[in-house]
Amino acid sequence: MEAVQAQVLSHYRSELVDRIRARGHVLSADGITIKLAKEFGFCYGVERAIDLAYAARKVFPDKPIYILGEIIHNPEVNDQLREMGIRFLAGKEKNADIEELKQGDVVIIPAFGAEMATMDQLKAKGCVFVDTTCGDVMSVWKRVRQYANESVTSIIHGKAWHEETKATSSRATASGKGHYLVVFTLAETDYVCNYIIKGGNKDEFLSKFKGAYSPGFDPDVHLQAIGVANQTTMLRGETEEVQRRLRKAMEIRYGTASRDNHFRFFDTICGATQDRQDALQKLLADPLDLLLVIGGYNSSNTSHLAEMGEAKLPTYFIKNAAKMVSDKQIVHYNQHLNKEVETNDWFPSGQITVGITAGASCPNNLIEDTIRRLFELRGISVQELLAT
């Protein structure tokens, strides 16, 4: 593992970022100040997942190695795995199928985990697992299994299409008696609350949440006892509001004295996700002219950082420094349109302060590239700056 970690550091570490951290997370010169959030970039779970993937290549140098999908939601990291000869079994750049696998083939389970049906399929084939599933995700699995054993339906705050939520949902039904419903927004939560309190049109309910509930789910039956869980990378405040609204609905429907018979809740937000959200909240309290959020566009925890920024000031969600085309044009991800857009005249002239943060799946070398590019747009050499 020492050799593996040295290799990972050579790919993703940034001496520049380390030095800026040592300077109080601030770097200034000639009219531009950069402020880094106190917490950003790789978390422990991501580092562990990458270390294990690199270790697999060293332990099995001559064997084909497969991975179920993106190990984390960062394109540069996943491209690096492809360059190491690791073949992807899902995603836009899929280059192998599970049906092709043979006994003894090595399969990496991504940090998000995998659905029970997929795991069973791989076990039946006799595959060797390198399991990088994050411990925080497995804690959620423990909760939803507990709910199922108590005949409590799991209400999962998350994105029904996300790998982690799909893996969690499959644990809720693994015993054969559990059920789940995934809610993404507070508007969806309110719809569920209204149904709990007043009842409603079952067909309309099932149509509205198509693809986001367990087989055989019946809102008239399976909303009588519920337990809240969540995708670990959601906004804590929003998950707490989901929990509060559902608890209130159960109190109205069944009475406060009987609430504990009908409602459960456990805090299952990832610590690293929360640390990054808290650090950004503090950064946003400072005077800033704009915010850059760096990370993969399909990264849930990164997208929430961008949402926080957008609520306060001009915010640009970019996956790498190359998206800063010039001081006149930036290409960035618009979450409302689900696509990259171009913005002109994005980089103000004169004295400015730029905030920078990054999701838990973004390596420091990409953060360094962004910092260098910002100073470059002002004609400033970072190397000369740090030498002073």
N, C-alpha and C positions, 0 to 999 in steps of 0.2 A: 504493500500500500504506500510505502514511502516513495518508491519509484513512480507509482501512479500519480500521487499527489504532486510530485515535482513536475510531471508532464502536464497535469491540469493547470498548475500555476504558470507554466511557460506559455500556455495557450490563452489564459484568461486573466491573469493578474495584471495590475497596473501600478507601477511605482509612482506615477504621477498622482493617481488618486490617493495612494497611501500618504504622499507628502502633503497633499491638500488637506486631508483629514488631520494630519499632525499640526497644520496651521490653523486649526479651528474651523475647518470646512469652508474657508473663504479664500478666494484668490482675486486680486484686483490689479489693474494696470490701465493707464491711459484711457480713462473714461468708462471702462467696463469692469463690473464686479460680478463674480460667479459665487453663488452660495449653494453648497450641497446640503441636502437634507441630512440629518444626523444618522438616519438608517436608510439604506438603499441597497439594491443589488442582491447577489446570491445570498440565500438563506442556508441554514445547515442542511435542510432536507434536499435542496437542489444540489449542494456540494456533494452530499453523500450519494445521490443518484448518479451524478457524473463520474465520481470516483469509482463506483461499482461498475459502470459501463466500460470505463477505461480498463479496469482490472480484468473484466471478462475477456477483453481482447488479448491481454497478456497471459491469462491463465489458459485460454484456448486459442493459441496463435494460429493453428492450422485448421480449426473447425469453422464451419459457417456459423455466424451469429446473427440472430434475428431480433428485432424489437417490435413490440405490438403497435407502437405509434410513436409520436414525438415524446422524447424522454421528459422534456419540459417545453414550455411554449416560448422558445427562442430559436429563430431560424438559423443563426450562426452556429449555435451549439449542435443542433441537429445535423447541419451540413458537415460539421467536424466528425460526427459519428459515421456519416456516409463515407467520408474520406478514409475512415479506418476500416471500411469494408463491412460495416454493420448494415444488414438489409432490413428495410421497413415493411411491415405487414399491413399497414393502413396509412391513410393520408393521401394528399395530392401527389406525392412522389413515391407512392407505394411501388416496391419492386419485387415482391414475393407474396405468396398466398399461404395461409395456414394449412391448406390441403396438401401443399408440397412438402411439409415438414415430416421428418422421420424420427424414429426413436433415437434418443441421445443428442438431438439437435439442441443448441443453446438458444434460449429465448429470454430477452430482457423485458421485465415488467416495468413500465414507466412509473414515474413518481406519483401519478394520479391513481395508480392501481388499475385493475382490470375487472370486467364483469365476470360473475361466477360461471356463466355458460362458456365463456372463452377459456377460463382456467381449467374447467372440466375437460374441454376439448383437447387442450394441450397436454393435460395429465394422461388422458387416454392414449395419446400418441407416444408417451414416454419421453417427453422433452425435459431438458434440464433447465431449471429456472434460475435467473439472476434477478431477484426481486428488489427493486429500488423504491417500492411504495413508501410514501412519507408516513411517519409515525402519527402525525396529526390526522391524516386521512383514516388510518386504521382505528383511531379513537372514535371517529364518527361511526365507523362500521360497528364497533362494539355497542354503541348507543342504539342504533336502529335494530340490531339483532335483539337487544334487550326489549325494545318496544314490541317487536314481533312476538316474543315469548310471552309478553303480558297482554297480547291481543290489542295493542295500541297501534294505530296507524301512524306511520312516519310522515309528517309534513316537512318536506325538505326545501329550504330556501336556497335556490340555486338555478342553474341553467340546465334544463332537462337534456340538452344536446351535448353538454360538456362531459368529457371522459370521466372526471372524478364523480360527478353526480350520477352517471350511469352505473359506475362501479358501486357506489353507495346504495343506489336503488336496488341493485341485484342482491345485496346483503339483506335488505329489508324483507325480501320474499324468499330467502334461501331455505327457511325452515318449512315452507309450504303453507304457513298460516298467516304470514304478515302481509301488510298492504302499505302502499306509499302514494303520496301526491306531491308533485313538485310545483312550487309557486316561485315565480321569478320577480314580480313587481309587487308593490304595495296595492296597486289596483286589483291584481289577481287575488291578493290576500283578502281585500275587502269583499270581493265577490264570494270567496269561501266563507268568510265570517257571516255575511248576509244569509247564505244558504244554511249555515249552522243554526242561526237564530230563527229564521222564518221558513226554511224549506224553499223549494223552488222546482223548476223544470229539470228533471234528471237528465233528459236527453240533451238539453242545452248545456248543462254542466259538463257532461262527458264530451260533447263536441268542442267546447271551449278549451278543455285541458287535454285534448287528444294527444297521445304520445308522452304524456307527463303523469300517468298513473299506472298502477299495477294491474295485471290481468284480473278480471272479475271485480274490480273496484266498484263499489256502489256507494255514492255519497250519502244516501239515506241510512246506510248501515255503518259504513266505515269512518264516518266523521263523528261518531258518538264518543270515541276515546282517541285522543290524538297526542302525539309527542313531536316537538319541533327539533329538527336537526338542520344542518346547513352544509353547503359547499364551503370548504374552509377558507376560501379566498374572497368571500363576499364582504361588503362593508359591514363592520360590526353594528353601527348605529341602525342600519336598515334591518339587519337580522333581529336586533332587539325590538324594533318596532313591529316586525312580523309577529314575533313572540307575544308582544304586549297586546296586539289587536286580537290574536287568536285566543289568548287567555281571557280577555274581556268578553269575547263572544261566548266562550264556554260558561263563564260566570252568569251571563244573561240567560243562556239557554237552560242551565242546570242548577243555578244558584251558587253563591260563593262557598257555602258550606260543603258542597259536593264537588267543588272544582278539582281537587286532587284525584278524584276517581275518573276524571275525564281529560285531564291535561297534564303533560310532562314537558320539561324543558331543561336542556343542558347546554352550557356554553361550549361550542365546538369550533370557534373561530381560531384559525392558525395564529400562533403567537407572533411569528415573523410578519405575517400580513398586517396584524394590528400594529406592530412596531413601526412599520413603514407608513401606515396611515397616520399614526400619532405624530411621527416625525415630520410628515408633510404638513399636517395641521399647524405645527409650530412654525415651520418655514413660511407658510402662507400668512402668518401673523406679522412677518417682516414686510417692509415696503419692497415690492418687486415690480418690475415692468413686464415681465413675461415668465412663463414656466415651460421647461422642456421635460417631458416624461419619456424615458427611453425603455423600450422593450418590445416583445413580440405582440403583434396586433391581436392575436387570439389568446393572449394571457389575461385571465380574469383579474388577478390582483393588480396588474398594471393598468388595466382599463378603469378600475375603480380609482386609482391615483389620478388618472386623467380627468375623471368626472369631478373629483374634488377640486382640481385646479380650475377647470372650466367654470365652476360656480363662483370663482373669485376674480379671475384675470385672464388675459390672453394665454392660452395653453396649447402647446403643440406636441402631439403624441407621435414620436418617430421611432423607427426600429434601428436606425444607425445614423452616423454623422453625414453620410452621403446624401441624406434627405434635405440637408441644408444646402441647397444648390448654390445660393449666393446670398448676399445681404438683402437682395430684392425678392428672392423667391425661396419658399420652403414647401416641401411635399410632406404631408402629414396625414394621419389616419383620422377620419371623421366617424365616430362611433354611431352617430345618428343615421348616416348614410351607408355605413358598413363598407367604406371604400376610402382609398387615398384621394386627397384633394390638394390643389395647389393654392397657396396664399401668397399674395404679393405684398411688398413693403412691410414685411413682418418684423424686421430687425431695426428698431428705432436708432436714430443717430443721437449723438450727444452722450451725456452721462446716463448709463443704464445699469440696472441690477437684474441678473438672470438667475432664477432658481432652477435647480436640476434635481430630479429624483429618478429612480429606476425601479422596475418591478423585481420581485424575488428571483426571477429567472434570467436576469440581465447580467452578463459578466462585466467586470470592471474595465476590461480593455475597450469595450464599446462606450463606456462612460468617458474614458480618457479620450477616445477619438472625438467625441462630442465637444469636450472642453477645448481640445486643440483647434477644432474647426471654428468654434466661436471666436477665439482670439485671432485666428487666421483671418476671419472676415473683417477684423479691424487692423490687420497688418502687423500683428504682435506675435513674436516668437515665444512660446511657452518655455522652451529650454532656457532662453536668455533671462526670462522672468524669474524662473526658479533659481537661477544661478546668483541672483542678487540677494 
